[in-house]
């Protein structure tokens, strides 16, 4: 019998006042799999990630990570997810090393000094470990966010436009990291506007439009142009 999905979403809805942002969303992501969620701005992609990361509460429906409910089991869910937000979410007045130390303290993690520096080395920031982040480029700030994922060792990755702002070398590093993460049994749910590299790690896509999942399919037999046509057909017609 197949194992339960690491991410399980059923009948999920989210409203802000009278505005319905997500409506009856149902998705699963299993161990060793990546699902890419495509959709126009305002479709509800980031809200979906925020619910799974326990940063927002659904209005109705079910959202579970590794079997734990995203509303009732907040701390257990947070211990199992790694969130890479669209913004870098770093502290400009701290150094790269101080950022990692501060973040791990807030997260209840206790890495050694060597582990902190190894995470920076993995994303090629070891030479600027003691420099303040305010001087970093956007790409460097995004790489610092990636270093946090290495320290958290999550079971599920929630990635909002993960390749945005990354230089080619950092993008190549991320390709390898995501491949290894899946091979180790992790699950990935990512949002992207890209029909090319952003889909490279995914086995399946879901198209979200006006808060609804309007199409899901495997990527096995599709190229970037096929995905573009599907997106234009389903997202634009449903918006």
C-alpha positions in Angstrom: 0.0 0.0 0.0 1.3 3.4 -0.9 2.5 5.6 2.0 0.4 8.6 2.9 1.4 11.8 1.1 3.8 14.2 3.0 1.5 17.1 1.9 -2.2 16.5 2.0 -4.7 19.3 1.1 -8.4 18.7 0.8 -11.3 21.1 0.2 -9.0 24.0 1.3 -10.5 27.4 1.4 -9.2 30.8 2.5 -11.1 34.1 2.6 -10.0 37.6 3.6 -13.2 39.2 4.6 -15.6 38.7 1.7 -12.7 38.0 -0.8 -12.3 34.2 -1.4 -8.6 33.6 -2.2 -8.6 29.8 -2.2 -11.6 27.7 -3.0 -11.9 23.9 -2.6 -8.2 23.3 -3.3 -7.2 19.6 -3.2 -3.6 18.5 -3.8 -1.2 15.8 -2.6 2.6 15.6 -2.7 4.3 12.3 -1.9 7.8 11.4 -0.7 10.3 11.9 -3.4 8.1 14.1 -5.5 7.9 17.8 -6.4 4.7 19.6 -7.4 4.9 23.0 -9.2 2.0 25.3 -8.8 1.5 27.7 -11.7 -0.9 30.6 -11.7 -1.2 34.4 -12.4 -0.7 37.0 -9.7 -3.5 36.9 -7.3 -4.3 33.2 -8.0 -3.6 32.2 -4.3 -0.2 30.5 -4.7 1.5 32.3 -1.9 -1.5 32.0 0.4 -1.4 28.3 -0.2 2.3 28.1 0.9 1.6 30.3 3.9 -1.1 28.0 5.1 1.2 25.0 4.8 3.9 26.9 6.7 1.4 27.7 9.5 1.7 31.5 8.8 -2.0 31.7 7.8 -5.1 29.8 8.9 -7.5 28.3 6.4 -11.1 29.3 6.5 -12.1 25.7 5.8 -10.8 22.4 4.6 -7.7 20.3 5.5 -4.0 21.0 5.3 -1.6 18.4 6.7 2.2 18.0 6.6 3.7 14.6 7.4 0.4 13.7 8.9 0.2 16.7 11.2 -2.6 19.3 10.9 -1.4 22.8 10.0 -3.9 24.4 12.4 -3.9 22.0 15.4 -0.2 20.9 15.3 1.6 24.1 14.5 4.9 23.4 16.2 5.1 19.8 14.7 4.4 21.1 11.3 7.0 23.9 11.6 9.6 21.4 12.6 9.1 19.6 9.3 8.9 22.3 6.7 11.4 24.6 5.2 10.0 27.7 3.6 11.8 29.8 1.0 9.7 32.9 0.6 9.7 35.1 -2.4 11.4 37.8 -0.4 14.7 37.0 1.2 13.5 37.5 4.8 17.0 38.4 6.1 18.1 41.0 8.7 20.0 43.7 6.9 22.0 44.9 9.9 23.3 41.5 10.8 26.1 39.6 9.2 25.4 36.5 7.2 26.7 34.3 10.1 24.6 36.3 12.6 21.6 35.9 10.5 21.9 32.1 10.5 22.7 32.0 14.2 19.7 34.2 15.0 17.3 32.2 12.8 18.4 28.9 14.2 17.9 30.2 17.8 14.4 31.3 17.0 13.8 27.8 15.4 15.0 25.9 18.4 18.0 24.5 16.5 21.5 24.2 17.9 24.0 23.9 15.1 27.7 24.2 15.9 29.8 27.0 14.6 31.3 24.6 12.0 27.8 23.7 10.8 26.8 27.3 10.4 29.9 28.0 8.3 29.5 24.8 6.3 26.0 26.0 5.4 27.4 29.3 4.2 30.1 27.5 2.3 27.6 25.3 0.5 25.9 28.3 -1.0 29.3 30.0 -1.6 28.9 32.8 1.0 31.8 31.7 3.3 34.0 34.6 2.2 31.3 37.1 3.3 30.2 35.3 6.5 31.2 38.3 8.6 29.9 41.0 6.4 26.6 42.8 7.0 23.8 41.7 4.7 22.8 45.2 3.7 25.7 45.2 1.2 24.6 41.9 -0.4 23.0 41.6 -3.8 19.5 40.1 -4.1 21.0 36.9 -5.3 23.3 36.7 -2.3 20.4 37.3 0.0 18.5 34.5 -1.7 21.5 32.2 -1.2 21.5 33.1 2.5 17.9 32.0 2.7 18.9 28.7 1.0 21.5 28.1 3.7 18.8 28.1 6.3 17.2 25.1 4.5 20.4 23.2 4.9 20.4 23.8 8.6 16.7 23.0 9.1 16.8 19.6 7.4 13.1 19.6 6.7 10.9 16.8 5.3 8.9 19.2 3.1 10.1 22.2 1.1 7.8 25.1 0.4 9.4 27.2 -2.3 7.9 30.5 -3.6 9.6 31.3 -6.9 12.8 29.6 -5.8 14.9 30.6 -8.8 14.0 34.3 -8.8 17.1 36.4 -8.3 19.6 33.5 -8.4 22.6 33.8 -10.6 23.4 30.8 -12.8 25.8 29.2 -10.3 23.3 29.4 -7.5 20.6 28.1 -9.7 22.8 25.1 -10.6 23.4 24.5 -6.9 19.7 24.6 -6.2 19.1 22.1 -9.0 21.4 19.7 -7.3 20.0 20.3 -3.8 16.4 19.7 -4.9 17.3 16.5 -6.7 19.2 15.2 -3.6 16.3 16.3 -1.4 13.8 14.3 -3.3 16.1 11.3 -3.5 16.3 11.3 0.3 12.5 11.0 0.5 11.5 14.7 0.8 8.5 16.3 -0.8 8.5 19.7 -2.6 5.7 22.1 -3.3 6.9 25.2 -5.3 5.3 28.1 -7.0 6.7 29.4 -10.2 6.0 31.7 -13.2 8.7 29.9 -15.2 7.9 27.4 -18.0 11.5 26.3 -18.2 14.1 26.0 -15.4 11.6 26.5 -12.7 9.9 23.3 -13.6 13.0 21.3 -13.9 12.7 19.7 -10.5 9.0 18.9 -10.7 7.2 15.7 -11.7 3.8 17.3 -11.8 2.1 20.7 -12.2 -1.1 22.1 -10.9 -2.5 25.3 -12.4 -4.2 27.6 -9.9 -6.5 30.3 -11.2 -8.8 32.6 -9.1 -8.3 30.3 -6.1 -9.2 27.1 -7.9 -7.1 24.2 -9.1 -8.2 24.2 -12.8 -5.8 21.5 -14.1 -3.3 18.9 -12.8 -1.0 16.8 -14.9 2.3 14.8 -15.0 5.2 16.5 -16.7 6.6 13.2 -18.0 5.7 13.8 -21.6 5.6 17.6 -21.7 8.1 20.2 -22.7 8.1 23.9 -21.8 6.0 24.9 -24.7 3.4 22.2 -23.9 3.2 23.6 -20.3 2.8 27.1 -21.7 -0.1 26.1 -23.9 -1.8 24.3 -21.0 -1.3 27.4 -18.8 -2.8 29.7 -21.5 -5.7 27.4 -22.0 -6.7 26.8 -18.4 -5.4 29.8 -16.4 -6.4 32.6 -18.7 -9.8 31.0 -19.6 -10.6 30.6 -15.9 -9.3 33.9 -14.6 
